[in-house]
């Protein structure tokens, strides 16, 4: 069969520049008003939405990997996931720094066109809500639950609810951590279930605590020793917690390098989202003070509430409370050390 000749690719056609560069329609121009900074305002937010689209693309690929019932250690999947999660982090770096460009717009520059935007608002960014849902921010964890869908049309409400109904990354990561065999594989432990290891770890951890840190031991007993019942409402199970802490403690072993990078990168995403939100808060305070947002929210006050409550992987961050110096951690069984290395 004769191969069909491909037409040459032209730069502007490939990037659809005619559509992109003609997609800015300032409201001030429609009203015959002069508001020179509205073009900047539009392009900044369009750029954010393009980056949000890329983040959703990366998260879809990552979640597809973790939907597998098993991810072999010798497959490229874990590296691919870590690589893409780190790419999301770098995009969020850009999102934070991009705020500096928007901050060149002064309060008076914004007031030239601000009232023309009502009731449109960044609060109506469907893609950002979908990113939060894809990562694992559940409806119950959202700040201002009664408000967060009220400004959307029916089509966008359906899109957000669909995103919330899909398995989130935090659910899939929990399932992956639960499958990790090193804490419970019977062939590694004389007592078969690894319980003696956690008793040794607890003792060493207790010895490392100062007098003012003793409350940490009670939480350790709850999360790792099964005392008092496992707390309701936690996103990571007891087995997943043990695996995540094990990865953090023994990250220097070759087989745990990438799992550690994965866990660390999830924490970085939370950190960068928090930085973006707080940068947004300061910009809003500087630009509109105590005035309400164009979408009717309480402005900086609402953003501050979301920033304080929308931490998705906070349970992983909490595990760093239970780390101690390398020379204090229990020694691993010889066979396990061998299996965690390059054979």
FIFI-12946 format. One record per residue (C-alpha): x negated, z, y; residue in one letter; residue number from 1. Coordinates in nm, 3 decimals, padded with zeros to 5 digits, m for minus. Example, Ala and Ser with C-alpha at 12.3 -4.5 7.8 and 13.67 -1.06 7.14 Angstrom:
<site <m01.230; 00.780; m00.450>; "a"; 1>
<site <m01.367; 00.714; m00.106>; "s"; 2>
! end
This chain:
<site <00.000; 00.000; 00.000>; "x"; 1>
<site <m00.141; m00.099; 00.333>; "x"; 2>
<site <m00.220; 00.195; 00.557>; "x"; 3>
<site <m00.015; 00.193; 00.873>; "x"; 4>
<site <m00.228; 00.174; 01.183>; "x"; 5>
<site <m00.189; 00.476; 01.410>; "x"; 6>
<site <m00.128; 00.416; 01.776>; "x"; 7>
<site <m00.394; 00.554; 02.009>; "x"; 8>
<site <m00.326; 00.903; 02.141>; "x"; 9>
<site <m00.314; 00.933; 02.520>; "x"; 10>
<site <m00.400; 01.270; 02.676>; "x"; 11>
<site <m00.099; 01.316; 02.905>; "x"; 12>
<site <00.145; 01.189; 02.643>; "x"; 13>
<site <00.001; 01.414; 02.374>; "x"; 14>
<site <00.039; 01.719; 02.600>; "x"; 15>
<site <00.375; 01.605; 02.738>; "x"; 16>
<site <00.242; 01.661; 03.089>; "x"; 17>
<site <00.523; 01.465; 03.251>; "x"; 18>
<site <00.766; 01.730; 03.122>; "x"; 19>
<site <00.544; 02.031; 03.187>; "x"; 20>
<site <00.424; 01.940; 03.536>; "x"; 21>
<site <00.771; 01.840; 03.649>; "x"; 22>
<site <00.931; 02.162; 03.522>; "x"; 23>
<site <00.893; 02.368; 03.842>; "x"; 24>
<site <01.204; 02.384; 04.059>; "x"; 25>
<site <01.172; 02.658; 04.324>; "x"; 26>
<site <01.506; 02.805; 04.430>; "x"; 27>
<site <01.380; 02.828; 04.785>; "x"; 28>
<site <01.340; 02.449; 04.798>; "x"; 29>
<site <01.700; 02.404; 04.692>; "x"; 30>
<site <01.804; 02.623; 04.986>; "x"; 31>
<site <01.573; 02.451; 05.232>; "x"; 32>
<site <01.368; 02.768; 05.280>; "x"; 33>
<site <00.992; 02.802; 05.307>; "x"; 34>
<site <00.852; 03.027; 05.031>; "x"; 35>
<site <00.507; 02.900; 04.944>; "x"; 36>
<site <00.440; 03.157; 04.669>; "x"; 37>
<site <00.744; 03.076; 04.458>; "x"; 38>
<site <00.546; 02.796; 04.289>; "x"; 39>
<site <00.284; 03.051; 04.179>; "x"; 40>
<site <00.559; 03.283; 04.055>; "x"; 41>
<site <00.713; 03.009; 03.841>; "x"; 42>
<site <00.386; 02.882; 03.693>; "x"; 43>
<site <00.266; 03.234; 03.607>; "x"; 44>
<site <00.585; 03.306; 03.414>; "x"; 45>
<site <00.590; 02.966; 03.245>; "x"; 46>
<site <00.233; 03.031; 03.133>; "x"; 47>
<site <00.335; 03.368; 02.992>; "x"; 48>
<site <00.612; 03.204; 02.794>; "x"; 49>
<site <00.371; 02.946; 02.650>; "x"; 50>
<site <00.138; 03.225; 02.538>; "x"; 51>
<site <00.435; 03.413; 02.393>; "x"; 52>
<site <00.521; 03.103; 02.191>; "x"; 53>
<site <00.166; 03.095; 02.052>; "x"; 54>
<site <00.181; 03.465; 01.964>; "x"; 55>
<site <00.506; 03.410; 01.772>; "x"; 56>
<site <00.342; 03.117; 01.592>; "x"; 57>
<site <00.050; 03.340; 01.485>; "x"; 58>
<site <00.279; 03.623; 01.378>; "x"; 59>
<site <00.488; 03.386; 01.166>; "x"; 60>
<site <00.174; 03.274; 00.979>; "x"; 61>
<site <00.055; 03.633; 00.931>; "x"; 62>
<site <00.392; 03.753; 00.804>; "x"; 63>
<site <00.412; 03.462; 00.563>; "x"; 64>
<site <00.080; 03.574; 00.413>; "x"; 65>
<site <00.195; 03.933; 00.373>; "x"; 66>
<site <00.524; 03.832; 00.216>; "x"; 67>
<site <00.330; 03.740; m00.097>; "x"; 68>
<site <00.378; 03.991; m00.380>; "x"; 69>
<site <00.001; 04.004; m00.422>; "x"; 70>
<site <m00.293; 03.901; m00.203>; "x"; 71>
<site <m00.608; 03.856; m00.417>; "x"; 72>
<site <m00.925; 04.011; m00.277>; "x"; 73>
<site <m01.114; 03.686; m00.325>; "x"; 74>
<site <m00.859; 03.474; m00.138>; "x"; 75>
<site <m00.905; 03.374; 00.228>; "x"; 76>
<site <m00.569; 03.526; 00.324>; "x"; 77>
<site <m00.691; 03.861; 00.455>; "x"; 78>
<site <m00.961; 03.696; 00.665>; "x"; 79>
<site <m00.706; 03.447; 00.796>; "x"; 80>
<site <m00.472; 03.732; 00.891>; "x"; 81>
<site <m00.745; 03.931; 01.066>; "x"; 82>
<site <m00.858; 03.619; 01.249>; "x"; 83>
<site <m00.506; 03.547; 01.375>; "x"; 84>
<site <m00.431; 03.907; 01.471>; "x"; 85>
<site <m00.752; 03.909; 01.675>; "x"; 86>
<site <m00.641; 03.584; 01.837>; "x"; 87>
<site <m00.318; 03.757; 01.940>; "x"; 88>
<site <m00.531; 04.031; 02.095>; "x"; 89>
<site <m00.734; 03.779; 02.294>; "x"; 90>
<site <m00.412; 03.617; 02.418>; "x"; 91>
<site <m00.290; 03.959; 02.530>; "x"; 92>
<site <m00.623; 04.005; 02.710>; "x"; 93>
<site <m00.541; 03.690; 02.905>; "x"; 94>
<site <m00.186; 03.818; 02.971>; "x"; 95>
<site <m00.324; 04.137; 03.122>; "x"; 96>
<site <m00.582; 03.956; 03.336>; "x"; 97>
<site <m00.327; 03.697; 03.446>; "x"; 98>
<site <m00.153; 03.977; 03.634>; "x"; 99>
<site <m00.444; 03.964; 03.881>; "x"; 100>
<site <m00.338; 03.616; 03.988>; "x"; 101>
<site <00.022; 03.727; 04.039>; "x"; 102>
<site <m00.101; 04.024; 04.241>; "x"; 103>
<site <m00.237; 03.785; 04.504>; "x"; 104>
<site <00.128; 03.747; 04.606>; "x"; 105>
<site <00.205; 04.014; 04.867>; "x"; 106>
<site <00.537; 04.202; 04.895>; "x"; 107>
<site <00.638; 03.989; 05.195>; "x"; 108>
<site <00.550; 03.671; 05.004>; "x"; 109>
<site <00.782; 03.781; 04.725>; "x"; 110>
<site <01.064; 03.879; 04.959>; "x"; 111>
<site <01.069; 03.521; 05.090>; "x"; 112>
<site <01.247; 03.416; 04.768>; "x"; 113>
<site <01.320; 03.729; 04.562>; "x"; 114>
<site <01.693; 03.754; 04.636>; "x"; 115>
<site <01.740; 03.391; 04.530>; "x"; 116>
<site <01.640; 03.482; 04.173>; "x"; 117>
<site <01.925; 03.723; 04.096>; "x"; 118>
<site <02.025; 03.795; 03.826>; "x"; 119>
<site <01.730; 03.623; 03.652>; "x"; 120>
<site <01.459; 03.866; 03.542>; "x"; 121>
<site <01.154; 03.890; 03.319>; "x"; 122>
<site <01.373; 04.135; 03.128>; "x"; 123>
<site <01.549; 03.824; 02.996>; "x"; 124>
<site <01.234; 03.696; 02.822>; "x"; 125>
<site <01.370; 03.627; 02.476>; "x"; 126>
<site <01.029; 03.549; 02.332>; "x"; 127>
<site <00.881; 03.883; 02.438>; "x"; 128>
<site <01.169; 04.068; 02.272>; "x"; 129>
<site <01.111; 03.854; 01.960>; "x"; 130>
<site <00.740; 03.944; 01.962>; "x"; 131>
<site <00.824; 04.314; 01.975>; "x"; 132>
<site <01.073; 04.269; 01.689>; "x"; 133>
<site <00.827; 04.062; 01.483>; "x"; 134>
<site <00.563; 04.334; 01.519>; "x"; 135>
<site <00.810; 04.605; 01.420>; "x"; 136>
<site <00.974; 04.757; 01.725>; "x"; 137>
<site <01.318; 04.844; 01.590>; "x"; 138>
<site <01.639; 04.869; 01.790>; "x"; 139>
<site <01.639; 05.248; 01.751>; "x"; 140>
<site <01.292; 05.272; 01.907>; "x"; 141>
<site <01.381; 05.066; 02.215>; "x"; 142>
<site <01.402; 05.225; 02.556>; "x"; 143>
<site <01.728; 05.149; 02.734>; "x"; 144>
<site <01.908; 05.021; 02.423>; "x"; 145>
<site <02.240; 04.978; 02.600>; "x"; 146>
<site <02.082; 04.757; 02.862>; "x"; 147>
<site <01.833; 04.541; 02.680>; "x"; 148>
<site <02.082; 04.279; 02.551>; "x"; 149>
<site <02.333; 04.306; 02.834>; "x"; 150>
<site <02.166; 04.043; 03.054>; "x"; 151>
<site <02.144; 03.775; 02.783>; "x"; 152>
<site <02.377; 03.490; 02.694>; "x"; 153>
<site <02.532; 03.472; 02.346>; "x"; 154>
<site <02.280; 03.220; 02.215>; "x"; 155>
<site <01.982; 03.436; 02.313>; "x"; 156>
<site <02.144; 03.753; 02.181>; "x"; 157>
<site <02.176; 03.578; 01.845>; "x"; 158>
<site <01.807; 03.477; 01.857>; "x"; 159>
<site <01.695; 03.834; 01.925>; "x"; 160>
<site <01.919; 03.979; 01.654>; "x"; 161>
<site <01.788; 03.720; 01.407>; "x"; 162>
<site <01.431; 03.826; 01.493>; "x"; 163>
<site <01.525; 04.190; 01.439>; "x"; 164>
<site <01.680; 04.113; 01.100>; "x"; 165>
<site <01.364; 03.945; 00.966>; "x"; 166>
<site <01.102; 04.156; 00.791>; "x"; 167>
<site <00.864; 04.275; 01.058>; "x"; 168>
<site <00.487; 04.293; 01.033>; "x"; 169>
<site <00.492; 04.673; 01.013>; "x"; 170>
<site <00.721; 04.658; 00.708>; "x"; 171>
<site <00.497; 04.403; 00.536>; "x"; 172>
<site <00.177; 04.593; 00.619>; "x"; 173>
<site <00.331; 04.912; 00.479>; "x"; 174>
<site <00.412; 04.731; 00.155>; "x"; 175>
<site <00.059; 04.588; 00.136>; "x"; 176>
<site <m00.098; 04.932; 00.191>; "x"; 177>
<site <00.124; 05.084; m00.078>; "x"; 178>
<site <m00.016; 04.834; m00.330>; "x"; 179>
<site <m00.381; 04.928; m00.266>; "x"; 180>
<site <m00.503; 05.075; m00.595>; "x"; 181>
<site <m00.812; 05.275; m00.492>; "x"; 182>
<site <m00.635; 05.604; m00.415>; "x"; 183>
<site <m00.428; 05.609; m00.734>; "x"; 184>
<site <m00.580; 05.375; m00.998>; "x"; 185>
<site <m00.604; 05.596; m01.308>; "x"; 186>
<site <m00.935; 05.455; m01.430>; "x"; 187>
<site <m01.111; 05.588; m01.120>; "x"; 188>
<site <m00.998; 05.950; m01.133>; "x"; 189>
<site <m01.042; 06.212; m01.403>; "x"; 190>
<site <m00.710; 06.371; m01.309>; "x"; 191>
<site <m00.561; 06.018; m01.316>; "x"; 192>
<site <m00.352; 06.041; m00.999>; "x"; 193>
<site <m00.635; 06.109; m00.754>; "x"; 194>
<site <m00.484; 06.444; m00.649>; "x"; 195>
<site <m00.817; 06.625; m00.688>; "x"; 196>
<site <m00.974; 06.385; m00.438>; "x"; 197>
<site <m00.716; 06.476; m00.172>; "x"; 198>
<site <m00.768; 06.847; m00.241>; "x"; 199>
<site <m01.140; 06.798; m00.183>; "x"; 200>
<site <m01.073; 06.597; 00.131>; "x"; 201>
<site <m00.835; 06.864; 00.263>; "x"; 202>
<site <m01.093; 07.138; 00.213>; "x"; 203>
<site <m01.364; 06.940; 00.389>; "x"; 204>
<site <m01.121; 06.849; 00.668>; "x"; 205>
<site <m01.012; 07.212; 00.711>; "x"; 206>
<site <m01.377; 07.315; 00.743>; "x"; 207>
<site <m01.427; 07.058; 01.018>; "x"; 208>
<site <m01.143; 07.184; 01.241>; "x"; 209>
<site <m01.189; 07.410; 01.539>; "x"; 210>
<site <m00.961; 07.708; 01.590>; "x"; 211>
<site <m00.743; 07.517; 01.834>; "x"; 212>
<site <m00.700; 07.227; 01.587>; "x"; 213>
<site <m00.549; 07.424; 01.301>; "x"; 214>
<site <m00.206; 07.273; 01.360>; "x"; 215>
<site <m00.354; 06.943; 01.240>; "x"; 216>
<site <m00.391; 07.094; 00.893>; "x"; 217>
<site <m00.017; 07.156; 00.867>; "x"; 218>
<site <00.053; 06.791; 00.948>; "x"; 219>
<site <m00.215; 06.683; 00.699>; "x"; 220>
<site <m00.042; 06.887; 00.428>; "x"; 221>
<site <00.290; 06.724; 00.515>; "x"; 222>
<site <00.160; 06.366; 00.516>; "x"; 223>
<site <m00.098; 06.378; 00.235>; "x"; 224>
<site <m00.029; 06.682; 00.015>; "x"; 225>
<site <00.349; 06.649; m00.014>; "x"; 226>
<site <00.421; 06.995; 00.123>; "x"; 227>
<site <00.760; 07.048; 00.286>; "x"; 228>
<site <00.885; 06.699; 00.205>; "x"; 229>
<site <00.783; 06.376; 00.368>; "x"; 230>
<site <00.922; 06.346; 00.723>; "x"; 231>
<site <01.220; 06.117; 00.771>; "x"; 232>
<site <01.198; 05.826; 01.010>; "x"; 233>
<site <00.830; 05.745; 00.963>; "x"; 234>
<site <00.749; 05.374; 00.934>; "x"; 235>
<site <00.460; 05.420; 00.690>; "x"; 236>
<site <00.517; 05.580; 00.350>; "x"; 237>
<site <00.301; 05.854; 00.199>; "x"; 238>
<site <00.113; 05.603; m00.021>; "x"; 239>
<site <00.058; 05.369; 00.274>; "x"; 240>
<site <m00.077; 05.657; 00.484>; "x"; 241>
<site <m00.325; 05.749; 00.213>; "x"; 242>
<site <m00.443; 05.391; 00.179>; "x"; 243>
<site <m00.481; 05.346; 00.556>; "x"; 244>
<site <m00.682; 05.668; 00.591>; "x"; 245>
<site <m00.894; 05.572; 00.289>; "x"; 246>
<site <m00.970; 05.236; 00.456>; "x"; 247>
<site <m01.070; 05.412; 00.779>; "x"; 248>
<site <m01.293; 05.664; 00.601>; "x"; 249>
<site <m01.472; 05.421; 00.366>; "x"; 250>
<site <m01.474; 05.114; 00.589>; "x"; 251>
<site <m01.848; 05.063; 00.531>; "x"; 252>
<site <m01.790; 04.946; 00.173>; "x"; 253>
<site <m01.778; 04.563; 00.161>; "x"; 254>
<site <m01.433; 04.530; 00.008>; "x"; 255>
<site <m01.286; 04.742; 00.287>; "x"; 256>
<site <m01.448; 04.559; 00.581>; "x"; 257>
<site <m01.159; 04.320; 00.639>; "x"; 258>
<site <m00.881; 04.574; 00.567>; "x"; 259>
<site <m01.041; 04.798; 00.829>; "x"; 260>
<site <m01.058; 04.511; 01.078>; "x"; 261>
<site <m00.691; 04.445; 01.008>; "x"; 262>
<site <m00.585; 04.806; 01.074>; "x"; 263>
<site <m00.808; 04.827; 01.380>; "x"; 264>
<site <m00.667; 04.503; 01.521>; "x"; 265>
<site <m00.310; 04.630; 01.490>; "x"; 266>
<site <m00.406; 04.931; 01.699>; "x"; 267>
<site <m00.566; 04.699; 01.953>; "x"; 268>
<site <m00.242; 04.504; 01.987>; "x"; 269>
<site <m00.056; 04.826; 02.070>; "x"; 270>
<site <m00.325; 04.916; 02.323>; "x"; 271>
<site <m00.314; 04.576; 02.493>; "x"; 272>
<site <00.067; 04.571; 02.507>; "x"; 273>
<site <00.050; 04.913; 02.670>; "x"; 274>
<site <m00.209; 04.789; 02.920>; "x"; 275>
<site <00.012; 04.489; 03.001>; "x"; 276>
<site <00.314; 04.712; 03.056>; "x"; 277>
<site <00.127; 04.959; 03.276>; "x"; 278>
<site <m00.030; 04.677; 03.477>; "x"; 279>
<site <00.322; 04.543; 03.523>; "x"; 280>
<site <00.441; 04.886; 03.640>; "x"; 281>
<site <00.172; 04.908; 03.908>; "x"; 282>
<site <00.243; 04.554; 04.025>; "x"; 283>
<site <00.617; 04.624; 04.053>; "x"; 284>
<site <00.556; 04.949; 04.241>; "x"; 285>
<site <00.323; 04.770; 04.478>; "x"; 286>
<site <00.558; 04.474; 04.529>; "x"; 287>
<site <00.910; 04.619; 04.544>; "x"; 288>
<site <00.855; 04.996; 04.556>; "x"; 289>
<site <01.169; 05.182; 04.447>; "x"; 290>
<site <01.404; 04.884; 04.472>; "x"; 291>
<site <01.593; 04.774; 04.160>; "x"; 292>
<site <01.480; 04.472; 03.959>; "x"; 293>
<site <01.639; 04.132; 04.012>; "x"; 294>
<site <01.813; 04.172; 03.677>; "x"; 295>
<site <01.964; 04.505; 03.781>; "x"; 296>
<site <01.722; 04.737; 03.598>; "x"; 297>
<site <01.569; 05.041; 03.764>; "x"; 298>
<site <01.248; 04.846; 03.815>; "x"; 299>
<site <00.928; 05.046; 03.773>; "x"; 300>
<site <01.119; 05.342; 03.628>; "x"; 301>
<site <01.256; 05.132; 03.343>; "x"; 302>
<site <00.914; 04.977; 03.276>; "x"; 303>
<site <00.755; 05.322; 03.261>; "x"; 304>
<site <01.010; 05.440; 03.004>; "x"; 305>
<site <00.943; 05.134; 02.787>; "x"; 306>
<site <00.567; 05.175; 02.818>; "x"; 307>
<site <00.588; 05.537; 02.702>; "x"; 308>
<site <00.808; 05.466; 02.398>; "x"; 309>
<site <00.725; 05.116; 02.271>; "x"; 310>
<site <00.419; 05.202; 02.060>; "x"; 311>
<site <00.467; 05.021; 01.731>; "x"; 312>
<site <00.165; 05.129; 01.524>; "x"; 313>
<site <00.137; 05.484; 01.657>; "x"; 314>
<site <00.143; 05.630; 01.304>; "x"; 315>
<site <m00.176; 05.440; 01.224>; "x"; 316>
<site <m00.334; 05.568; 01.546>; "x"; 317>
<site <m00.235; 05.922; 01.446>; "x"; 318>
<site <m00.445; 05.895; 01.129>; "x"; 319>
<site <m00.765; 05.912; 01.333>; "x"; 320>
<site <m00.679; 06.283; 01.374>; "x"; 321>
<site <m00.772; 06.328; 01.009>; "x"; 322>
<site <m01.117; 06.167; 01.017>; "x"; 323>
<site <m01.438; 06.367; 00.988>; "x"; 324>
<site <m01.814; 06.292; 00.980>; "x"; 325>
<site <m01.932; 06.067; 00.697>; "x"; 326>
<site <m02.155; 06.338; 00.552>; "x"; 327>
<site <m01.851; 06.562; 00.501>; "x"; 328>
<site <m01.620; 06.324; 00.315>; "x"; 329>
<site <m01.591; 06.351; m00.065>; "x"; 330>
<site <m01.811; 06.126; m00.277>; "x"; 331>
<site <m01.627; 05.852; m00.459>; "x"; 332>
<site <m01.639; 05.798; m00.837>; "x"; 333>
<site <m01.922; 05.569; m00.947>; "x"; 334>
<site <m01.690; 05.300; m01.084>; "x"; 335>
<site <m01.492; 05.292; m00.762>; "x"; 336>
<site <m01.809; 05.259; m00.554>; "x"; 337>
<site <m01.910; 04.968; m00.774>; "x"; 338>
<site <m01.571; 04.798; m00.737>; "x"; 339>
<site <m01.580; 04.836; m00.358>; "x"; 340>
<site <m01.913; 04.655; m00.337>; "x"; 341>
<site <m02.036; 04.304; m00.401>; "x"; 342>
<site <m02.071; 04.250; m00.775>; "x"; 343>
! end
